[in-house]
Amino acid sequence: MVKTLFSCLLLLFLFIELRAQSAAEKLEAIGKEMLESKSEDSRIAAGLHLQKYLDSLTQSGEIFRVEFDSVRSVSAVRPDDNEFLLITWNVPLQSGKVANHGFLVDKEKRSHELNDVKSQISKPEQQRLLRGDWYGVLYYQVKKFRHRKSTYYVLLGYDAADSYTTGKVIDVLSFTKNGEPVFGAPLFSGKRTQKRVLFYYREGASFSLRFDKQGGGILFDHLSPIEAAVSGDAAFMAPDFTVDAFNWKKGRFNYLQNIDARNEGKNEGNQKKPIEKGLRPKN
């Protein structure tokens, strides 16, 4: 009797694992069509198909068992406390830009489709986004920060902006009492408090944005204009070989300029696969 029960449980476990593996393979196949099809209509349709398939995986409860590291066409991040799974992807458009998509599933298996409103807001650094609205990027790292009774999930993301510029973004995810996601929080000090931080620079430049190795903040390359005459134009901005930081202290990220980053310790952020433009960003 015991052996029979054990065998049944083993078979069930193997069946679940095979289904999760099959789901990853299907996601990869859909993603390949989304990224590589010569037809823009086909790429867009594949992106919508991917969204519907993620929703079906959520409804069946399989989504948390999928090995997303083997799916190259999407980026999936999950904090150490496993409160949610956040999946982002983009669809290359004929214009050279991308259409960003996002899908968030919380631990109660409630799903939230994210709507990219980037083009609809004039001051994104000051916007708190609700009801599924979101500044669309591909996220590659997440780290939990707490202050008193508040919990914040800081997200690092990549934006394949256009043919001339690339961006990286620091955003903040929190949840209302009803479990609704909120993007943006006034945590970043500087000349003016910001709810998210944007870095845009010329396409092809290597820009690093990462959680520091001591786990106490965020490190990033300082951007400067290639020529003084084009200051402020992202297509002519590039790292100048100095490093800045946001240091977490008393519930705020305080801006520090030109720091010595040579003595970093071990990185404690959830480092995910690097992503290239249109696929996976580098940190």
C-alpha positions, 0 to 999 in steps of 0.5 A, spaced: 500 500 500 505 504 501 509 503 495 503 504 491 502 510 494 509 512 493 509 510 486 503 514 484 506 520 488 512 519 484 508 519 477 504 525 479 511 529 480 514 527 474 507 529 470 507 536 473 515 536 471 514 534 464 508 539 463 512 545 466 518 543 461 512 543 456 510 549 458 517 552 457 518 549 450 511 552 448 513 559 451 520 559 447 516 557 440 511 563 441 517 567 443 521 565 437 515 567 432 514 574 436 521 576 435 523 573 428 517 573 424 518 577 418 511 580 418 510 585 424 502 583 424 505 576 425 510 578 431 504 582 434 499 576 434 504 572 437 505 577 443 498 577 444 498 569 444 504 569 449 499 573 453 493 568 453 498 562 454 501 566 460 494 567 463 492 560 462 498 557 466 496 562 471 489 559 471 492 552 472 497 554 477 503 551 473 506 558 472 510 558 478 513 551 476 515 554 469 523 554 468 523 561 465 531 561 465 530 557 459 525 561 455 530 566 452 524 571 449 521 573 456 524 576 462 521 573 469 523 576 476 521 574 482 523 577 489 526 572 495 520 572 499 516 569 492 510 574 493 510 575 486 512 573 479 513 579 474 514 577 466 516 582 461 517 581 454 517 586 448 515 585 440 519 589 435 516 593 430 517 596 423 519 603 426 525 600 430 521 601 436 518 595 441 511 594 444 512 592 451 508 587 455 508 585 462 504 580 466 504 580 474 502 574 478 501 574 486 502 568 490 495 568 491 495 566 483 491 573 481 494 575 475 495 583 472 496 584 465 500 591 465 499 596 460 505 600 457 503 608 458 510 610 457 508 614 451 502 617 454 505 621 460 510 627 460 513 626 466 514 619 468 519 620 474 513 623 478 508 619 476 505 614 480 501 608 476 495 604 478 490 600 475 495 596 471 498 602 468 506 601 467 512 604 465 514 599 460 521 596 460 524 589 461 526 587 468 532 583 469 533 584 477 528 585 483 530 586 490 526 587 496 527 593 501 523 595 507 522 601 512 517 601 518 511 598 515 512 599 508 515 594 503 518 596 496 520 592 491 525 595 487 526 593 479 531 594 474 529 594 467 532 595 460 528 599 455 530 598 447 527 605 446 529 606 438 534 605 433 538 611 436 537 610 444 537 605 449 535 606 456 535 603 463 530 604 469 529 604 476 522 603 478 518 601 485 513 596 485 508 596 491 501 593 493 495 596 496 491 593 501 487 590 496 493 587 493 493 591 487 500 593 484 502 600 484 508 602 480 512 608 482 514 611 489 517 617 492 524 614 494 529 617 490 532 624 492 536 629 488 535 635 486 528 633 486 524 627 489 523 622 484 518 616 483 522 612 478 529 614 475 530 614 468 537 613 464 537 614 456 544 614 452 546 612 445 545 606 442 551 601 443 554 604 449 555 600 455 551 602 461 551 598 468 545 599 473 545 594 478 544 593 486 551 594 489 554 588 492 553 590 499 546 589 498 545 597 501 543 600 494 544 601 487 550 603 483 550 606 476 555 609 471 555 616 470 552 619 464 555 625 460 554 628 453 559 626 448 560 633 446 558 639 450 554 642 444 549 636 444 548 636 452 541 633 454 540 629 447 540 622 449 543 619 443 549 623 445 550 621 452 555 615 454 558 613 461 564 617 463 568 612 467 565 614 473 560 611 478 554 614 482 549 610 487 543 611 490 544 609 498 538 606 502 537 609 508 531 611 513 526 609 507 530 613 502 535 612 496 540 618 497 544 620 491 551 619 491 556 622 486 562 619 483 563 614 489 569 608 489 565 602 487 572 598 487 570 595 494 563 592 492 561 585 496 557 580 494 551 582 489 544 580 493 539 582 488 536 577 484 540 577 478 537 574 472 539 573 465 542 579 461 538 582 456 540 584 449 536 589 445 529 586 443 531 580 447 535 581 454 539 586 457 546 587 460 546 590 467 
